[in-house]
Amino acid sequence: MERKEIDQKVKDFLVSEFEIEESVVVPEARLREDIGIDSLDFVDIIVIVDRTFGFRIVPEELKDVVTLEDFCNYIDSKVNQ
């Protein structure tokens, strides 16, 4: 899967599932502080990523994920390994 497609799918589910303003969903946005993702949202994100990209997120692997770009890089590394 191309990186552009990953970025678009992530943006789409953040906007549609979490009702986040599209203008906020930019690569440099911090997931918690700027986008407002909390621990309950993260549980939903695990399910959505599994359904959309076909793998289960390992929470320990996300310790260094701060921005949306970091998150998309993580998904890209799993999908395109």
C-alpha positions in Angstrom: 0.0 0.0 0.0 1.4 3.4 -0.9 2.1 5.9 1.8 -0.3 8.4 0.2 -3.1 5.9 0.6 -2.2 5.2 4.2 -2.2 9.0 5.0 -5.6 9.4 3.4 -7.2 6.4 5.1 -5.9 7.7 8.5 -7.2 11.2 7.8 -10.6 9.8 6.7 -11.2 7.7 9.8 -10.1 10.5 12.1 -12.5 12.9 10.4 -15.4 10.5 10.1 -15.2 8.3 13.2 -13.9 10.9 15.7 -15.5 14.1 14.1 -12.2 15.9 14.0 -12.0 19.0 11.9 -10.2 18.2 8.6 -8.0 21.3 9.0 -6.5 19.9 12.2 -5.5 16.6 10.7 -2.0 17.5 9.4 1.2 15.6 9.6 2.8 17.7 12.3 -0.3 17.6 14.6 0.3 16.0 17.9 -2.2 13.2 18.5 -3.1 14.1 22.1 -2.6 17.8 22.3 -3.6 19.0 18.9 -6.0 16.3 17.7 -7.4 15.4 21.1 -7.0 11.6 21.0 -7.4 10.2 24.5 -7.0 6.7 25.8 -10.6 5.7 25.1 -10.2 6.9 21.5 -7.1 4.9 21.2 -9.1 1.7 21.9 -11.3 2.5 19.0 -8.3 3.3 16.8 -6.8 -0.1 17.5 -10.0 -1.7 16.1 -10.2 0.6 13.1 -6.5 0.0 12.2 -7.0 -3.7 12.5 -10.1 -3.5 10.2 -8.6 -1.0 7.7 -4.9 -2.1 7.5 -5.1 -5.8 8.6 -2.8 -5.7 11.6 -3.1 -5.2 15.4 -1.3 -2.3 17.0 1.1 -3.2 19.7 0.8 -0.4 22.2 4.4 -0.7 23.4 5.5 0.1 19.9 3.8 3.4 20.0 5.9 4.9 22.9 7.7 7.3 20.5 4.6 8.2 18.4 3.7 11.8 19.1 2.5 13.3 15.8 0.2 12.1 13.1 3.2 11.7 10.8 4.8 9.4 13.5 1.5 7.3 13.6 1.4 7.0 9.8 5.1 6.0 9.7 4.3 3.3 12.2 1.4 2.0 10.1 3.5 2.2 6.9 6.3 0.1 8.6 3.7 -2.6 9.5 1.8 -2.6 6.2 4.9 -2.5 4.0 7.4 -4.7 5.8 
